[in-house]
Every structure is written in C-alpha cells, then in structure tokens.
Amino acid sequence: MDQPVSVQVQLPEVCLPDSAFTPVPPATSCTPPPAGSTANCSVTAVSCTEVSRTNSVTVPGLQDVRFLVVFSLNVGIISPAGVTVCQTSQTSEFYQIVTLSAPPGVATFCETVFGCGPCIAIDDVACCPLEACLTVFTFVLPCPAP
C-alpha cells in the first residue's frame, strides 16, 4: 500500500481552509434573535466515495480519482440568555479530484476530517467557517479464487 495522500479542500461556495463564511438560512419559523446572539454548528454526517478514475493528463503514469464528499451540518442561533432561538440542518456536497497511483486492481478508501465553527450570528443568519481534509488510502484488491 502506498503512503496515504492528504488534501485540503476548497468548496465552490466556501474557501477552505481560510475562515470564509457561508450563510446558512435558518428555518422558516425563526424570528430575528436578540442583539448579542451567537451561533454554533456541528457536523452530523460525512461520507466520501470514489465516483470515477481516469489516467492523469498532467502526471503520466498516475490517475485522477474523483471523490464525492457529502456532509450534513446542524446550525443554531443562541440568545445571550443561552436559549436556542433557531436551529436548522443543511446537507451539501462537493467533488474533489486527487491525483495518485491507482491503476486497475487498486482500490481507494477516503477518510474525511470535517469541522465547522466558530460561528457568528448576523441578524437571523448564522455564518460558519468550514474546514475539511481528505486522506486517501490505496490498497491492492485480492485476486478472486479460481
């Protein structure tokens, strides 16, 4: 097995790992929170799946492996009194291409570390920075029994 490859990821709407903020609209039942409210977020699910593999056009002998990363977040707005005044969930996805040695007969496994926060609350919108790191492992598949 080759050494794992780690990749910092940039999402289309969020520049990672910079602390760019992405707005998460609260649920429709939210009312504007009181001044001084804060926000929090948690990652509730992350999956990373290989979706395609092609020979690299930029690095001969290697393959461009495309992964689909799907993640879900819970975001809440908390009043200065510590009461959650609004909460919402959001699921999003992005594709990431990793160039590595993955010829036929080699499988990949993608491990994802994903985090969010600290968040800020602006009126009734919570904004949270997102950070992601994909680590891709490769291993040779066993030969089928005769």
C-alpha positions as CSV (number, residue, x, y, z in Angstrom):
1,M,0.0,0.0,0.0
2,D,1.3,3.5,-0.9
3,Q,1.5,6.3,1.6
4,P,-1.8,8.0,2.1
5,V,-2.4,11.3,0.3
6,S,-3.9,14.2,2.3
7,V,-5.7,17.0,0.5
8,Q,-7.0,20.3,1.9
9,V,-10.3,21.0,0.1
10,Q,-11.9,24.1,-1.3
11,L,-15.7,24.1,-1.8
12,P,-17.3,26.1,-4.5
13,E,-19.0,28.4,-2.0
14,V,-16.5,28.3,0.8
15,C,-12.8,28.9,0.6
16,L,-11.1,26.3,2.7
17,P,-9.1,26.4,5.0
18,D,-9.5,30.2,5.1
19,S,-12.2,31.2,7.5
20,A,-14.6,32.3,4.8
21,F,-18.2,32.2,5.9
22,T,-21.1,30.6,4.2
23,P,-24.6,31.7,5.1
24,V,-27.0,29.1,6.4
25,P,-30.6,30.4,6.3
26,P,-32.5,29.5,9.5
27,A,-35.7,27.5,9.5
28,T,-38.8,29.5,8.3
29,S,-40.2,29.6,11.9
30,C,-37.2,31.7,13.1
31,T,-37.8,35.2,14.4
32,P,-34.9,37.7,14.5
33,P,-32.8,36.8,17.5
34,P,-32.0,39.4,20.2
35,A,-28.9,41.5,19.8
36,G,-25.7,39.8,21.0
37,S,-26.9,36.3,19.9
38,T,-24.2,33.8,18.9
39,A,-24.3,30.8,16.6
40,N,-22.9,27.2,16.8
41,C,-22.6,24.3,14.4
42,S,-21.8,20.7,14.4
43,V,-21.1,18.2,11.6
44,T,-23.6,15.4,11.8
45,A,-22.5,13.2,8.9
46,V,-19.7,13.0,6.3
47,S,-19.2,10.4,3.5
48,C,-16.6,10.2,0.9
49,T,-17.0,7.9,-2.2
50,E,-14.9,7.3,-5.3
51,V,-17.1,8.1,-8.4
52,S,-14.6,7.9,-11.3
53,R,-11.0,7.3,-12.2
54,T,-9.1,8.4,-15.4
55,N,-5.5,8.5,-16.4
56,S,-4.0,11.8,-15.5
57,V,-3.3,14.1,-18.4
58,T,-0.9,16.2,-16.2
59,V,1.1,13.5,-14.5
60,P,1.9,10.5,-16.7
61,G,1.5,7.1,-15.0
62,L,-0.9,8.4,-12.3
63,Q,-4.7,8.5,-12.2
64,D,-7.1,11.3,-11.4
65,V,-9.5,9.9,-8.9
66,R,-12.7,11.8,-8.4
67,F,-14.4,11.6,-5.0
68,L,-17.9,12.8,-3.9
69,V,-18.0,14.2,-0.4
70,V,-21.4,14.7,1.2
71,F,-21.7,16.4,4.6
72,S,-24.6,17.5,6.9
73,L,-24.5,20.3,9.4
74,N,-26.7,21.4,12.3
75,V,-26.6,25.2,12.9
76,G,-28.2,27.0,15.7
77,I,-28.6,30.6,16.9
78,I,-28.3,31.1,20.6
79,S,-29.7,34.1,22.5
80,P,-27.5,35.9,25.1
81,A,-29.5,34.0,27.7
82,G,-28.3,30.7,26.3
83,V,-31.6,29.7,24.7
84,T,-31.5,28.2,21.2
85,V,-33.9,30.5,19.3
86,C,-33.4,28.9,15.9
87,Q,-32.0,25.7,14.5
88,T,-31.6,24.3,11.1
89,S,-29.9,21.4,9.2
90,Q,-28.2,21.6,5.9
91,T,-26.7,18.9,3.6
92,S,-24.3,19.8,0.9
93,E,-21.8,18.0,-1.4
94,F,-18.7,18.7,-3.4
95,Y,-16.3,16.8,-5.7
96,Q,-12.6,16.5,-5.2
97,I,-10.1,15.1,-7.7
98,V,-6.9,13.6,-6.2
99,T,-4.0,12.5,-8.5
100,L,-2.4,9.3,-7.2
101,S,-1.2,5.9,-8.2
102,A,-4.4,3.9,-8.6
103,P,-4.1,1.5,-11.6
104,P,-6.7,-1.3,-12.2
105,G,-6.8,-3.7,-9.3
106,V,-6.1,-1.0,-6.8
107,A,-8.9,0.2,-4.5
108,T,-9.2,3.5,-2.7
109,F,-10.5,4.4,0.7
110,C,-11.2,8.1,1.6
111,E,-11.2,9.3,5.2
112,T,-12.6,12.7,5.8
113,V,-12.0,15.1,8.7
114,F,-14.5,17.8,8.6
115,G,-15.2,20.6,11.1
116,C,-17.1,23.9,11.4
117,G,-17.1,26.9,13.6
118,P,-16.7,29.1,15.5
119,C,-19.8,30.7,14.0
120,I,-21.2,34.2,14.1
121,A,-24.8,35.4,14.0
122,I,-25.8,38.4,11.9
123,D,-29.5,39.2,12.3
124,D,-31.2,35.9,11.6
125,V,-28.4,34.3,9.6
126,A,-25.7,32.1,11.1
127,C,-22.3,32.1,9.3
128,C,-19.8,29.3,10.0
129,P,-16.3,28.6,8.6
130,L,-15.8,25.1,7.3
131,E,-12.6,23.1,7.3
132,A,-12.0,19.8,5.5
133,C,-9.2,17.4,5.0
134,L,-9.4,14.2,2.8
135,T,-6.9,11.4,3.3
136,V,-7.0,8.8,0.5
137,F,-5.6,5.3,1.0
138,T,-4.9,2.8,-1.8
139,F,-4.7,-0.9,-1.4
140,V,-4.4,-3.9,-3.8
141,L,-7.6,-6.0,-4.2
142,P,-7.1,-9.7,-3.6
143,C,-7.3,-12.0,-6.6
144,P,-10.5,-13.9,-7.0
145,A,-10.4,-17.6,-6.1
146,P,-10.0,-19.9,-9.1
